[in-house]
Amino acid sequence: MTKSDPNGRKRLALIASKGTLDWAYPPFILASAAAAMDWEVGMFFTFYGLTLLLKENHPAVSPLGNPAMPMKMPFGPESFQKISWPIPTAMMAVPGFNALATSLMKQTFKNKGVASIPELRDLCCECGVDLIACQMTMDVFGFKKDDFIPTAKVAGAASFLEYAAEAEVQLFV
Amino acid sequence: MTALQADHTLDCSGLLCPLPVIKTSRAIKEVQVGQVLKLIATDPGAPPDMAAWARQTGHELLDSHTEDGKFVFFFRRAK
């Protein structure tokens, strides 16, 4: 999709390739902020990022394989909340630990005044951000267009590259 | 300095990035061109972010200062 007016609004072309709660934040934050600055925004969802377009999507986070992730508690006195808990790697593999980490991260973000992923996705839709699902990934993982939110469009690599070629900012997340 | 008169006030206290930017972009549409929007925010990232938002959108940042530990901004709607 080429720009109708080359001197018009700035454009952000962004690839969202990861579907976990922690990695869902950067693309939606950047896209919604760009839209708030009157930029034209296209988000291309590929590989695991594609799951962020599902109608029913509850992204989770795993401390396993995230060695730098601080484990902090979203409740209690401030000095307690500042403690970064040293969790042994073996603990992270215990069933239920991902669910615990996910709920702690959601609660921490909420307490700090950060929007949730569904809120940010809705904001992007309301601001006219183009949400584009990668056709190839859909075929590989067996997703249908109906699985996604109604505003999602479907396109391939060439379409995204054409869109990105005229973008002032291109990001891969 | 004479105090700026706001036509509309938006309070983003307690909200972090990118919500102050998003809410401001909506609130500026609530005032007429030439009118003034006042924003109150506590996000420590707000001063550089709101200045960037004003530069990118063309709305004029008339004043920014801190008041009772909060950041206060005045924008004039440009278009």
gemmi code that builds the backbone of each chain (N, CA, C; Angstrom):
import gemmi

chains = {
    "A": [
        ("MET", (0.858, -1.199, 0.000), (0.000, 0.000, 0.000), (0.893, 1.247, 0.000)),
        ("THR", (0.835, 2.034, -1.073), (1.683, 3.223, -1.155), (0.951, 4.415, -0.536)),
        ("LYS", (1.725, 5.392, -0.164), (1.135, 6.584, 0.438), (0.387, 7.376, -0.630)),
        ("SER", (-0.809, 7.801, -0.301), (-1.567, 8.594, -1.265), (-0.955, 9.990, -1.375)),
        ("ASP", (-0.467, 10.500, -0.263), (0.154, 11.820, -0.254), (1.563, 11.689, 0.347)),
        ("PRO", (2.597, 11.772, -0.524), (3.962, 11.572, -0.016), (4.371, 12.607, 1.033)),
        ("ASN", (3.725, 13.771, 1.015), (4.044, 14.801, 2.006), (3.073, 14.774, 3.182)),
        ("GLY", (2.278, 13.721, 3.230), (1.255, 13.641, 4.273), (1.814, 13.152, 5.594)),
        ("ARG", (1.007, 12.384, 6.284), (1.369, 11.947, 7.624), (2.585, 11.027, 7.610)),
        ("LYS", (3.328, 11.030, 8.715), (4.419, 10.074, 8.865), (3.832, 8.672, 8.986)),
        ("ARG", (4.660, 7.695, 8.679), (4.170, 6.323, 8.710), (5.096, 5.442, 9.553)),
        ("LEU", (4.484, 4.585, 10.374), (5.217, 3.571, 11.145), (4.815, 2.196, 10.637)),
        ("ALA", (5.800, 1.412, 10.236), (5.560, 0.027, 9.833), (6.230, -0.871, 10.858)),
        ("LEU", (5.440, -1.710, 11.498), (5.943, -2.457, 12.652), (5.608, -3.941, 12.521)),
        ("ILE", (6.575, -4.790, 12.804), (6.343, -6.234, 12.797), (6.271, -6.721, 14.236)),
        ("ALA", (5.185, -7.398, 14.571), (5.041, -8.002, 15.902), (5.187, -9.510, 15.731)),
        ("SER", (6.285, -10.064, 16.252), (6.571, -11.473, 15.969), (6.465, -12.371, 17.202)),
        ("LYS", (6.120, -11.783, 18.344), (6.077, -12.587, 19.565), (4.727, -12.441, 20.248)),
        ("GLY", (4.266, -13.518, 20.872), (2.905, -13.518, 21.403), (2.799, -13.612, 22.905)),
        ("THR", (3.912, -13.435, 23.630), (3.822, -13.502, 25.085), (3.429, -12.136, 25.650)),
        ("LEU", (2.964, -12.140, 26.902), (2.475, -10.908, 27.520), (3.544, -9.816, 27.520)),
        ("ASP", (4.782, -10.187, 27.886), (5.847, -9.175, 27.951), (6.150, -8.591, 26.569)),
        ("TRP", (6.142, -9.446, 25.545), (6.491, -8.973, 24.205), (5.294, -8.411, 23.446)),
        ("ALA", (4.116, -8.524, 24.004), (2.943, -7.916, 23.371), (2.931, -6.414, 23.633)),
        ("TYR", (3.547, -6.000, 24.735), (3.499, -4.582, 25.105), (4.209, -3.648, 24.123)),
        ("PRO", (5.501, -3.894, 23.805), (6.203, -2.903, 22.965), (5.490, -2.565, 21.651)),
        ("PRO", (5.037, -3.550, 20.854), (4.397, -3.154, 19.595), (3.104, -2.369, 19.795)),
        ("PHE", (2.276, -2.774, 20.766), (1.006, -2.066, 20.951), (1.231, -0.669, 21.545)),
        ("ILE", (2.224, -0.528, 22.427), (2.526, 0.793, 22.993), (3.034, 1.736, 21.899)),
        ("LEU", (3.970, 1.246, 21.087), (4.536, 2.103, 20.036), (3.490, 2.441, 18.984)),
        ("ALA", (2.670, 1.466, 18.619), (1.653, 1.720, 17.590), (0.623, 2.723, 18.078)),
        ("SER", (0.156, 2.567, 19.319), (-0.875, 3.487, 19.813), (-0.297, 4.886, 20.028)),
        ("ALA", (0.968, 4.964, 20.469), (1.591, 6.282, 20.647), (1.775, 6.972, 19.299)),
        ("ALA", (2.188, 6.216, 18.290), (2.358, 6.802, 16.955), (1.022, 7.292, 16.409)),
        ("ALA", (-0.029, 6.491, 16.612), (-1.356, 6.897, 16.141), (-1.803, 8.165, 16.864)),
        ("ALA", (-1.444, 8.283, 18.147), (-1.808, 9.474, 18.916), (-1.088, 10.714, 18.394)),
        ("MET", (0.039, 10.494, 17.700), (0.769, 11.621, 17.110), (0.355, 11.841, 15.664)),
        ("ASP", (-0.800, 11.275, 15.289), (-1.356, 11.430, 13.939), (-0.545, 10.709, 12.876)),
        ("TRP", (0.279, 9.734, 13.263), (0.997, 8.959, 12.260), (0.071, 7.879, 11.715)),
        ("GLU", (0.370, 7.464, 10.490), (-0.291, 6.314, 9.907), (0.472, 5.081, 10.397)),
        ("VAL", (-0.237, 4.066, 10.891), (0.449, 2.918, 11.488), (-0.051, 1.605, 10.907)),
        ("GLY", (0.888, 0.765, 10.509), (0.564, -0.589, 10.080), (1.341, -1.580, 10.923)),
        ("MET", (0.620, -2.521, 11.535), (1.269, -3.571, 12.331), (1.108, -4.890, 11.598)),
        ("PHE", (2.215, -5.567, 11.365), (2.198, -6.847, 10.665), (2.459, -7.937, 11.694)),
        ("PHE", (1.477, -8.800, 11.889), (1.580, -9.834, 12.927), (2.002, -11.143, 12.292)),
        ("THR", (3.173, -11.628, 12.692), (3.698, -12.839, 12.083), (4.180, -13.819, 13.149)),
        ("PHE", (4.315, -15.061, 12.782), (4.689, -16.124, 13.711), (3.885, -16.029, 15.015)),
        ("TYR", (4.535, -16.054, 16.167), (3.757, -16.136, 17.417), (3.006, -14.834, 17.694)),
        ("GLY", (3.447, -13.759, 17.042), (2.738, -12.493, 17.181), (1.322, -12.553, 16.652)),
        ("LEU", (1.099, -13.488, 15.733), (-0.226, -13.640, 15.135), (-1.302, -13.896, 16.192)),
        ("THR", (-0.935, -14.572, 17.277), (-1.925, -14.901, 18.309), (-2.481, -13.646, 18.981)),
        ("LEU", (-1.770, -12.519, 18.864), (-2.256, -11.277, 19.474), (-3.486, -10.743, 18.754)),
        ("LEU", (-3.773, -11.288, 17.569), (-4.957, -10.852, 16.819), (-6.175, -11.725, 17.092)),
        ("LEU", (-5.980, -12.826, 17.816), (-7.110, -13.722, 18.075), (-8.194, -13.013, 18.885)),
        ("LYS", (-9.446, -13.338, 18.552), (-10.560, -12.734, 19.294), (-10.405, -13.024, 20.780)),
        ("GLU", (-10.161, -14.294, 21.094), (-9.948, -14.696, 22.481), (-8.459, -14.902, 22.675)),
        ("ASN", (-7.807, -13.931, 23.266), (-6.370, -14.044, 23.446), (-5.989, -13.629, 24.853)),
        ("HIS", (-5.278, -14.502, 25.544), (-4.845, -14.211, 26.909), (-3.344, -14.453, 26.991)),
        ("PRO", (-2.552, -13.492, 26.510), (-1.108, -13.722, 26.497), (-0.559, -13.921, 27.912)),
        ("ALA", (0.395, -14.845, 28.018), (1.017, -15.156, 29.300), (2.513, -14.902, 29.204)),
        ("VAL", (3.179, -14.953, 30.340), (4.624, -14.749, 30.346), (5.277, -15.868, 31.146)),
        ("SER", (6.442, -16.296, 30.701), (7.179, -17.315, 31.431), (8.533, -16.762, 31.874)),
        ("PRO", (8.854, -16.883, 33.168), (10.192, -16.463, 33.617), (11.265, -17.418, 33.078)),
        ("LEU", (10.846, -18.647, 32.702), (11.796, -19.622, 32.159), (12.290, -19.128, 30.799)),
        ("GLY", (13.605, -18.984, 30.665), (14.151, -18.463, 29.414), (14.138, -16.956, 29.370)),
        ("ASN", (13.707, -16.314, 30.443), (13.743, -14.848, 30.574), (14.632, -14.513, 31.767)),
        ("PRO", (15.931, -14.788, 31.667), (16.796, -14.704, 32.856), (16.886, -13.317, 33.480)),
        ("ALA", (16.604, -12.268, 32.705), (16.712, -10.918, 33.262), (15.406, -10.413, 33.836)),
        ("MET", (14.356, -11.245, 33.791), (13.040, -10.781, 34.245), (13.017, -10.619, 35.760)),
        ("PRO", (12.726, -9.408, 36.248), (12.651, -9.238, 37.704), (11.370, -9.873, 38.247)),
        ("MET", (11.480, -10.630, 39.308), (10.287, -11.215, 39.941), (9.953, -10.366, 41.155)),
        ("LYS", (8.931, -9.527, 41.012), (8.560, -8.631, 42.106), (7.101, -8.803, 42.456)),
        ("MET", (6.780, -8.481, 43.690), (5.410, -8.643, 44.171), (4.622, -7.335, 44.002)),
        ("PRO", (3.375, -7.439, 43.517), (2.578, -6.233, 43.281), (1.813, -5.755, 44.515)),
        ("PHE", (2.120, -6.305, 45.691), (1.378, -5.915, 46.893), (2.347, -5.739, 48.061)),
        ("GLY", (1.846, -5.257, 49.164), (2.671, -5.078, 50.353), (3.350, -3.725, 50.371)),
        ("PRO", (4.132, -3.450, 51.452), (4.801, -2.151, 51.548), (5.818, -1.960, 50.422)),
        ("GLU", (6.150, -0.694, 50.159), (7.015, -0.369, 49.018), (8.353, -1.114, 49.072)),
        ("SER", (8.928, -1.199, 50.279), (10.230, -1.860, 50.409), (10.120, -3.339, 50.024)),
        ("PHE", (8.963, -3.944, 50.319), (8.719, -5.344, 49.961), (8.550, -5.486, 48.449)),
        ("GLN", (7.834, -4.516, 47.857), (7.584, -4.576, 46.407), (8.865, -4.395, 45.599)),
        ("LYS", (9.870, -3.763, 46.221), (11.110, -3.500, 45.486), (12.017, -4.726, 45.437)),
        ("ILE", (11.733, -5.716, 46.273), (12.595, -6.905, 46.308), (12.462, -7.680, 45.001)),
        ("SER", (13.608, -8.000, 44.391), (13.606, -8.860, 43.212), (13.898, -10.269, 43.691)),
        ("TRP", (12.886, -11.140, 43.663), (12.997, -12.458, 44.289), (13.883, -13.377, 43.465)),
        ("PRO", (14.867, -13.966, 44.124), (15.736, -14.898, 43.399), (15.041, -16.254, 43.249)),
        ("ILE", (14.447, -16.499, 42.095), (13.720, -17.753, 41.881), (14.659, -18.755, 41.197)),
        ("PRO", (14.868, -19.924, 41.817), (15.722, -20.929, 41.150), (15.077, -21.388, 39.836)),
        ("THR", (15.918, -21.629, 38.827), (15.402, -22.003, 37.508), (14.476, -23.217, 37.592)),
        ("ALA", (14.814, -24.177, 38.440), (13.993, -25.383, 38.554), (12.569, -25.048, 38.985)),
        ("MET", (12.426, -24.007, 39.853), (11.103, -23.575, 40.313), (10.235, -23.105, 39.149)),
        ("MET", (10.893, -22.493, 38.157), (10.161, -21.896, 37.043), (9.485, -22.958, 36.185)),
        ("ALA", (9.973, -24.202, 36.292), (9.397, -25.284, 35.502), (8.232, -25.964, 36.225)),
        ("VAL", (7.980, -25.545, 37.479), (6.895, -26.144, 38.258), (5.555, -25.754, 37.632)),
        ("PRO", (4.642, -26.746, 37.457), (3.333, -26.412, 36.868), (2.647, -25.302, 37.658)),
        ("GLY", (2.072, -24.357, 36.955), (1.380, -23.253, 37.612), (2.253, -22.025, 37.798)),
        ("PHE", (3.563, -22.202, 37.620), (4.435, -21.047, 37.866), (4.249, -19.960, 36.812)),
        ("ASN", (4.008, -20.364, 35.559), (3.764, -19.371, 34.512), (2.503, -18.564, 34.804)),
        ("ALA", (1.472, -19.277, 35.276), (0.212, -18.596, 35.595), (0.435, -17.584, 36.715)),
        ("LEU", (1.251, -17.982, 37.698), (1.569, -17.080, 38.810), (2.326, -15.854, 38.295)),
        ("ALA", (3.366, -16.110, 37.490), (4.169, -14.998, 36.965), (3.313, -14.064, 36.113)),
        ("THR", (2.406, -14.655, 35.328), (1.531, -13.855, 34.463), (0.617, -12.964, 35.289)),
        ("SER", (0.015, -13.545, 36.338), (-0.906, -12.736, 37.134), (-0.149, -11.662, 37.921)),
        ("LEU", (1.069, -11.976, 38.370), (1.868, -10.958, 39.073), (2.223, -9.808, 38.124)),
        ("MET", (2.587, -10.151, 36.869), (2.960, -9.099, 35.929), (1.749, -8.230, 35.583)),
        ("LYS", (0.601, -8.878, 35.365), (-0.611, -8.117, 35.037), (-0.966, -7.163, 36.177)),
        ("GLN", (-0.888, -7.690, 37.411), (-1.251, -6.876, 38.574), (-0.276, -5.709, 38.746)),
        ("THR", (1.016, -5.979, 38.551), (2.022, -4.919, 38.678), (1.761, -3.822, 37.653)),
        ("PHE", (1.515, -4.204, 36.411), (1.265, -3.225, 35.352), (0.020, -2.405, 35.668)),
        ("LYS", (-1.013, -3.096, 36.160), (-2.261, -2.398, 36.481), (-2.028, -1.385, 37.607)),
        ("ASN", (-1.313, -1.846, 38.660), (-1.032, -0.959, 39.800), (-0.260, 0.282, 39.379)),
        ("LYS", (0.619, 0.113, 38.390), (1.469, 1.230, 37.966), (0.760, 2.164, 36.993)),
        ("GLY", (-0.424, 1.785, 36.541), (-1.169, 2.662, 35.630), (-0.870, 2.414, 34.161)),
        ("VAL", (-0.451, 1.169, 33.834), (-0.219, 0.811, 32.427), (-1.477, 0.116, 31.904)),
        ("ALA", (-1.858, 0.439, 30.681), (-3.040, -0.180, 30.086), (-2.790, -1.669, 29.864)),
        ("SER", (-3.870, -2.457, 29.847), (-3.737, -3.889, 29.573), (-3.599, -4.100, 28.070)),
        ("ILE", (-3.179, -5.298, 27.673), (-3.026, -5.600, 26.244), (-4.370, -5.474, 25.499)),
        ("PRO", (-5.480, -6.031, 26.026), (-6.753, -5.834, 25.316), (-7.125, -4.346, 25.177)),
        ("GLU", (-6.833, -3.555, 26.210), (-7.124, -2.111, 26.126), (-6.291, -1.452, 25.034)),
        ("LEU", (-4.999, -1.786, 25.009), (-4.110, -1.180, 24.003), (-4.517, -1.613, 22.593)),
        ("ARG", (-4.897, -2.878, 22.449), (-5.322, -3.357, 21.126), (-6.592, -2.626, 20.688)),
        ("ASP", (-7.543, -2.459, 21.614), (-8.767, -1.708, 21.285), (-8.435, -0.276, 20.891)),
        ("LEU", (-7.513, 0.350, 21.641), (-7.117, 1.731, 21.327), (-6.544, 1.810, 19.913)),
        ("CYS", (-5.710, 0.843, 19.564), (-5.117, 0.820, 18.219), (-6.216, 0.725, 17.161)),
        ("CYS", (-7.189, -0.151, 17.399), (-8.301, -0.307, 16.441), (-9.064, 1.005, 16.315)),
        ("GLU", (-9.358, 1.648, 17.449), (-10.126, 2.901, 17.426), (-9.379, 4.019, 16.711)),
        ("CYS", (-8.032, 3.987, 16.802), (-7.226, 5.038, 16.188), (-6.962, 4.768, 14.718)),
        ("GLY", (-7.505, 3.693, 14.191), (-7.331, 3.411, 12.774), (-6.014, 2.755, 12.406)),
        ("VAL", (-5.347, 2.133, 13.390), (-4.119, 1.386, 13.093), (-4.492, 0.172, 12.240)),
        ("ASP", (-3.725, -0.064, 11.172), (-3.949, -1.249, 10.345), (-3.322, -2.450, 11.012)),
        ("LEU", (-4.140, -3.460, 11.307), (-3.651, -4.692, 11.916), (-3.667, -5.765, 10.830)),
        ("ILE", (-2.475, -6.229, 10.465), (-2.359, -7.115, 9.311), (-1.829, -8.473, 9.746)),
        ("ALA", (-2.585, -9.516, 9.444), (-2.159, -10.876, 9.779), (-1.340, -11.450, 8.631)),
        ("CYS", (-0.269, -12.139, 8.985), (0.601, -12.759, 7.989), (-0.080, -14.017, 7.431)),
        ("GLN", (-0.339, -13.994, 6.123), (-1.052, -15.096, 5.467), (-0.325, -16.427, 5.647)),
        ("MET", (0.984, -16.403, 5.439), (1.760, -17.646, 5.512), (1.661, -18.265, 6.907)),
        ("THR", (1.813, -17.432, 7.955), (1.736, -17.962, 9.324), (0.357, -18.542, 9.610)),
        ("MET", (-0.673, -17.877, 9.063), (-2.039, -18.394, 9.250), (-2.142, -19.801, 8.679)),
        ("ASP", (-1.597, -19.991, 7.477), (-1.652, -21.301, 6.834), (-0.859, -22.329, 7.639)),
        ("VAL", (0.320, -21.934, 8.105), (1.180, -22.870, 8.830), (0.543, -23.301, 10.151)),
        ("PHE", (0.011, -22.327, 10.904), (-0.545, -22.649, 12.224), (-2.038, -22.984, 12.183)),
        ("GLY", (-2.627, -22.884, 11.024), (-4.027, -23.282, 10.884), (-5.025, -22.277, 11.433)),
        ("PHE", (-4.729, -20.986, 11.291), (-5.702, -19.960, 11.705), (-6.528, -19.522, 10.507)),
        ("LYS", (-7.804, -19.187, 10.767), (-8.662, -18.621, 9.721), (-8.899, -17.151, 10.047)),
        ("LYS", (-9.291, -16.381, 9.027), (-9.516, -14.949, 9.231), (-10.576, -14.727, 10.310)),
        ("ASP", (-11.551, -15.641, 10.364), (-12.633, -15.536, 11.353), (-12.139, -15.696, 12.792)),
        ("ASP", (-10.952, -16.269, 12.960), (-10.405, -16.430, 14.316), (-9.961, -15.090, 14.898)),
        ("PHE", (-9.734, -14.125, 14.008), (-9.174, -12.840, 14.435), (-10.254, -11.783, 14.646)),
        ("ILE", (-9.858, -10.707, 15.317), (-10.781, -9.584, 15.495), (-11.178, -9.050, 14.114)),
        ("PRO", (-12.417, -8.525, 13.968), (-12.944, -8.182, 12.642), (-12.126, -7.143, 11.878)),
        ("THR", (-11.397, -6.277, 12.625), (-10.645, -5.219, 11.935), (-9.355, -5.741, 11.296)),
        ("ALA", (-8.962, -6.968, 11.631), (-7.705, -7.507, 11.092), (-7.811, -7.748, 9.590)),
        ("LYS", (-6.726, -7.393, 8.896), (-6.628, -7.673, 7.464), (-5.588, -8.773, 7.279)),
        ("VAL", (-5.528, -9.312, 6.073), (-4.572, -10.386, 5.789), (-3.699, -9.966, 4.611)),
        ("ALA", (-2.388, -10.185, 4.747), (-1.479, -9.862, 3.645), (-0.190, -10.662, 3.794)),
        ("GLY", (0.674, -10.554, 2.811), (1.934, -11.292, 2.825), (3.139, -10.374, 2.912)),
        ("ALA", (4.319, -10.978, 2.785), (5.573, -10.252, 2.970), (5.732, -9.111, 1.969)),
        ("ALA", (5.388, -9.367, 0.703), (5.585, -8.323, -0.319), (4.729, -7.094, -0.010)),
        ("SER", (3.493, -7.336, 0.439), (2.604, -6.210, 0.774), (3.189, -5.392, 1.912)),
        ("PHE", (3.689, -6.110, 2.953), (4.250, -5.371, 4.086), (5.475, -4.575, 3.665)),
        ("LEU", (6.338, -5.195, 2.848), (7.564, -4.503, 2.428), (7.233, -3.262, 1.606)),
        ("GLU", (6.213, -3.361, 0.771), (5.815, -2.195, -0.019), (5.334, -1.080, 0.917)),
        ("TYR", (4.567, -1.467, 1.929), (4.070, -0.505, 2.927), (5.251, 0.095, 3.694)),
        ("ALA", (6.199, -0.783, 4.102), (7.336, -0.346, 4.919), (8.298, 0.530, 4.131)),
        ("ALA", (8.362, 0.309, 2.806), (9.303, 1.076, 1.980), (8.998, 2.569, 2.039)),
        ("GLU", (7.744, 2.911, 2.309), (7.374, 4.321, 2.368), (7.151, 4.795, 3.800)),
        ("ALA", (7.628, 4.010, 4.756), (7.480, 4.393, 6.164), (8.739, 5.097, 6.650)),
        ("GLU", (8.553, 6.134, 7.443), (9.703, 6.821, 8.042), (10.333, 5.954, 9.118)),
        ("VAL", (9.519, 5.135, 9.780), (10.016, 4.288, 10.870), (9.587, 2.844, 10.617)),
        ("GLN", (10.558, 1.951, 10.654), (10.252, 0.517, 10.516), (10.847, -0.213, 11.707)),
        ("LEU", (10.033, -1.002, 12.361), (10.497, -1.694, 13.565), (10.134, -3.171, 13.528)),
        ("PHE", (11.028, -3.982, 14.040), (10.766, -5.415, 14.202), (10.790, -5.729, 15.689)),
        ("VAL", (9.679, -6.233, 16.185), (9.617, -6.570, 17.613), (9.355, -8.056, 17.760)),
    ],
    "B": [
        ("MET", (4.269, 36.041, 35.201), (3.543, 35.405, 34.091), (2.061, 35.338, 34.434)),
        ("THR", (1.237, 35.753, 33.479), (-0.200, 35.631, 33.711), (-0.594, 34.166, 33.558)),
        ("ALA", (-1.462, 33.721, 34.458), (-1.858, 32.311, 34.433), (-2.653, 32.016, 33.165)),
        ("LEU", (-2.333, 30.886, 32.556), (-3.038, 30.481, 31.340), (-4.430, 29.971, 31.696)),
        ("GLN", (-5.367, 30.310, 30.852), (-6.744, 29.880, 31.062), (-7.023, 28.669, 30.170)),
        ("ALA", (-7.459, 27.579, 30.765), (-7.719, 26.366, 29.969), (-9.201, 26.263, 29.621)),
        ("ASP", (-9.480, 25.828, 28.414), (-10.863, 25.597, 28.002), (-11.320, 24.190, 28.386)),
        ("HIS", (-10.331, 23.316, 28.602), (-10.643, 21.930, 28.942), (-9.456, 21.377, 29.728)),
        ("THR", (-9.725, 20.556, 30.729), (-8.634, 19.988, 31.535), (-8.709, 18.472, 31.518)),
        ("LEU", (-7.556, 17.865, 31.340), (-7.447, 16.404, 31.328), (-6.503, 15.990, 32.448)),
        ("ASP", (-6.972, 15.085, 33.307), (-6.132, 14.628, 34.411), (-5.669, 13.194, 34.139)),
        ("CYS", (-4.395, 13.016, 33.893), (-3.822, 11.686, 33.640), (-2.977, 11.232, 34.824)),
        ("SER", (-3.277, 11.727, 36.017), (-2.518, 11.323, 37.200), (-2.606, 9.809, 37.380)),
        ("GLY", (-1.471, 9.193, 37.660), (-1.458, 7.757, 37.919), (-1.349, 6.904, 36.669)),
        ("LEU", (-1.353, 7.514, 35.495), (-1.279, 6.750, 34.247), (0.127, 6.817, 33.664)),
        ("LEU", (0.565, 5.683, 33.138), (1.889, 5.623, 32.513), (1.774, 5.563, 30.991)),
        ("CYS", (2.912, 5.721, 30.342), (3.057, 5.659, 28.883), (2.372, 4.421, 28.331)),
        ("PRO", (1.613, 4.469, 27.252), (1.418, 5.618, 26.384), (0.098, 6.349, 26.651)),
        ("LEU", (-0.538, 6.077, 27.798), (-1.893, 6.596, 28.022), (-1.993, 8.119, 28.036)),
        ("PRO", (-1.046, 8.852, 28.687), (-1.184, 10.324, 28.643), (-1.170, 10.869, 27.212)),
        ("VAL", (-0.324, 10.299, 26.362), (-0.251, 10.749, 24.962), (-1.559, 10.445, 24.226)),
        ("ILE", (-2.071, 9.246, 24.444), (-3.302, 8.836, 23.754), (-4.482, 9.677, 24.227)),
        ("LYS", (-4.590, 9.844, 25.543), (-5.729, 10.606, 26.070), (-5.640, 12.073, 25.668)),
        ("THR", (-4.415, 12.605, 25.604), (-4.251, 13.997, 25.171), (-4.659, 14.155, 23.710)),
        ("SER", (-4.282, 13.171, 22.882), (-4.626, 13.274, 21.460), (-6.138, 13.254, 21.269)),
        ("ARG", (-6.834, 12.609, 22.201), (-8.301, 12.607, 22.116), (-8.876, 13.900, 22.677)),
        ("ALA", (-8.308, 14.330, 23.795), (-8.857, 15.504, 24.480), (-8.676, 16.777, 23.670)),
        ("ILE", (-7.615, 16.826, 22.867), (-7.379, 18.050, 22.090), (-8.515, 18.245, 21.085)),
        ("LYS", (-9.164, 17.152, 20.721), (-10.290, 17.248, 19.783), (-11.551, 17.765, 20.476)),
        ("GLU", (-11.510, 17.809, 21.808), (-12.655, 18.305, 22.575), (-12.683, 19.829, 22.632)),
        ("VAL", (-11.564, 20.459, 22.266), (-11.541, 21.930, 22.250), (-11.498, 22.408, 20.804)),
        ("GLN", (-11.900, 23.656, 20.603), (-11.891, 24.238, 19.253), (-10.468, 24.655, 18.887)),
        ("VAL", (-10.229, 24.807, 17.590), (-8.931, 25.305, 17.120), (-8.679, 26.672, 17.765)),
        ("GLY", (-7.482, 26.836, 18.354), (-7.144, 28.087, 19.030), (-7.407, 28.044, 20.525)),
        ("GLN", (-8.196, 27.058, 20.965), (-8.477, 26.946, 22.402), (-7.365, 26.153, 23.105)),
        ("VAL", (-7.416, 26.178, 24.433), (-6.305, 25.643, 25.227), (-6.738, 24.432, 26.054)),
        ("LEU", (-5.920, 23.399, 25.982), (-6.122, 22.181, 26.767), (-5.066, 22.124, 27.863)),
        ("LYS", (-5.522, 21.849, 29.073), (-4.590, 21.683, 30.189), (-4.476, 20.200, 30.511)),
        ("LEU", (-3.247, 19.722, 30.670), (-3.011, 18.321, 31.013), (-2.263, 18.248, 32.340)),
        ("ILE", (-2.743, 17.365, 33.205), (-2.048, 17.085, 34.460), (-1.585, 15.634, 34.394)),
        ("ALA", (-0.298, 15.394, 34.671), (0.227, 14.028, 34.580), (1.249, 13.789, 35.675)),
        ("THR", (1.404, 12.504, 36.032), (2.417, 12.132, 37.025), (3.474, 11.218, 36.423)),
        ("ASP", (3.256, 10.763, 35.200), (4.228, 9.908, 34.507), (5.553, 10.669, 34.375)),
        ("PRO", (6.649, 10.130, 34.955), (7.935, 10.842, 34.869), (8.407, 11.006, 33.418)),
        ("GLY", (7.851, 10.200, 32.512), (8.231, 10.318, 31.104), (7.424, 11.367, 30.360)),
        ("ALA", (6.454, 11.953, 31.038), (5.540, 12.884, 30.357), (6.225, 14.145, 29.803)),
        ("PRO", (7.132, 14.807, 30.550), (7.693, 16.052, 29.992), (8.336, 15.874, 28.610)),
        ("PRO", (9.270, 14.923, 28.418), (9.790, 14.781, 27.052), (8.756, 14.238, 26.075)),
        ("ASP", (7.883, 13.329, 26.544), (6.909, 12.716, 25.636), (5.857, 13.709, 25.153)),
        ("MET", (5.372, 14.559, 26.046), (4.328, 15.496, 25.631), (4.905, 16.574, 24.721)),
        ("ALA", (6.190, 16.920, 24.931), (6.838, 17.883, 24.037), (6.977, 17.264, 22.641)),
        ("ALA", (7.339, 15.967, 22.597), (7.460, 15.269, 21.308), (6.102, 15.177, 20.629)),
        ("TRP", (5.089, 14.886, 21.433), (3.727, 14.788, 20.879), (3.320, 16.119, 20.238)),
        ("ALA", (3.627, 17.216, 20.924), (3.270, 18.542, 20.396), (4.029, 18.820, 19.095)),
        ("ARG", (5.318, 18.505, 19.072), (6.100, 18.728, 17.841), (5.548, 17.902, 16.687)),
        ("GLN", (5.177, 16.660, 16.967), (4.720, 15.770, 15.894), (3.329, 16.132, 15.390)),
        ("THR", (2.471, 16.610, 16.272), (1.100, 16.897, 15.863), (0.920, 18.347, 15.424)),
        ("GLY", (1.858, 19.206, 15.817), (1.754, 20.615, 15.442), (0.979, 21.454, 16.447)),
        ("HIS", (0.412, 20.807, 17.465), (-0.270, 21.585, 18.503), (0.796, 22.298, 19.349)),
        ("GLU", (0.460, 23.508, 19.773), (1.477, 24.337, 20.418), (1.551, 24.062, 21.918)),
        ("LEU", (2.758, 23.747, 22.389), (2.971, 23.593, 23.836), (3.248, 24.987, 24.397)),
        ("LEU", (2.258, 25.550, 25.065), (2.362, 26.928, 25.545), (3.202, 27.021, 26.805)),
        ("ASP", (3.045, 26.009, 27.661), (3.749, 26.062, 28.951), (3.777, 24.671, 29.575)),
        ("SER", (4.866, 24.382, 30.262), (4.888, 23.166, 31.083), (5.651, 23.478, 32.358)),
        ("HIS", (5.118, 23.029, 33.459), (5.778, 23.252, 34.747), (5.293, 22.189, 35.741)),
        ("THR", (5.934, 22.153, 36.894), (5.473, 21.229, 37.927), (4.698, 21.997, 38.981)),
        ("GLU", (3.679, 21.335, 39.498), (2.785, 21.966, 40.469), (2.405, 20.888, 41.469)),
        ("ASP", (2.708, 21.076, 42.716), (2.414, 20.087, 43.761), (2.920, 18.699, 43.375)),
        ("GLY", (4.106, 18.633, 42.795), (4.684, 17.342, 42.434), (4.103, 16.715, 41.181)),
        ("LYS", (3.217, 17.446, 40.484), (2.646, 16.918, 39.243), (3.096, 17.764, 38.063)),
        ("PHE", (3.104, 17.153, 36.893), (3.467, 17.884, 35.679), (2.209, 18.498, 35.072)),
        ("VAL", (2.318, 19.784, 34.724), (1.179, 20.490, 34.137), (1.601, 21.035, 32.775)),
        ("PHE", (0.756, 20.800, 31.781), (1.036, 21.243, 30.417), (-0.161, 22.036, 29.887)),
        ("PHE", (0.147, 23.032, 29.045), (-0.912, 23.750, 28.342), (-0.638, 23.653, 26.841)),
        ("PHE", (-1.629, 23.154, 26.110), (-1.503, 23.039, 24.657), (-2.567, 23.901, 23.982)),
        ("ARG", (-2.179, 24.555, 22.884), (-3.174, 25.246, 22.068), (-3.432, 24.410, 20.815)),
        ("ARG", (-4.693, 24.098, 20.581), (-5.037, 23.291, 19.407), (-4.719, 24.071, 18.137)),
        ("ALA", (-3.954, 23.452, 17.235), (-3.495, 24.161, 16.039), (-4.388, 23.895, 14.834)),
        ("LYS", (-4.980, 22.708, 14.766), (-5.746, 22.392, 13.567), (-6.869, 21.428, 13.901)),
    ],
}
model = gemmi.Model(1)
for chain_id, residues in chains.items():
    chain = gemmi.Chain(chain_id)
    for i, (resn, *xyz) in enumerate(residues, 1):
        res = gemmi.Residue()
        res.name, res.seqid = resn, gemmi.SeqId(i, " ")
        for name, pos in zip(("N", "CA", "C"), xyz):
            atom = gemmi.Atom()
            atom.name, atom.element = name, gemmi.Element(name[0])
            atom.pos, atom.b_iso = gemmi.Position(*pos), 0.0
            res.add_atom(atom)
        chain.add_residue(res)
    model.add_chain(chain)
structure = gemmi.Structure()
structure.add_model(model)
structure.setup_entities()
